[in-house]
Amino acid sequence: MQIVYHRRDQNAFETATQVDAVANGWEQVDAVRITLTVRSRGLNPNDPNFGTSTDRERLLRDFSTTIAIRNRLDG
């Protein structure tokens, strides 16, 4: 799982460490993006999910959502 933050007047999302490095950084956060990465089981031939994908590799998928903090949005 990855959590990144958007600060007002910035073009990119930042990690918590980057927000901490800015004076009043947390007061400027107006959105949060959460990404959850899921994958199929390992490549063990004894695993019932072995070779689940067509190329016999692990399946990998990201699920992401962005949440706006309504009372901090401009306009």
Rosetta blueprint (number, residue, H / E / L):
1 M L
2 Q E
3 I E
4 V E
5 Y E
6 H E
7 R E
8 R L
9 D L
10 Q L
11 N L
12 A L
13 F E
14 E E
15 T L
16 A H
17 T H
18 Q H
19 V H
20 D H
21 A L
22 V L
23 A L
24 N L
25 G L
26 W H
27 E H
28 Q H
29 V E
30 D E
31 A E
32 V E
33 R E
34 I E
35 T E
36 L E
37 T E
38 V E
39 R E
40 S L
41 R L
42 G L
43 L L
44 N L
45 P L
46 N L
47 D L
48 P L
49 N L
50 F L
51 G L
52 T L
53 S L
54 T L
55 D L
56 R L
57 E L
58 R L
59 L L
60 L E
61 R E
62 D E
63 F E
64 S E
65 T E
66 T E
67 I E
68 A E
69 I L
70 R H
71 N H
72 R H
73 L L
74 D L
75 G L
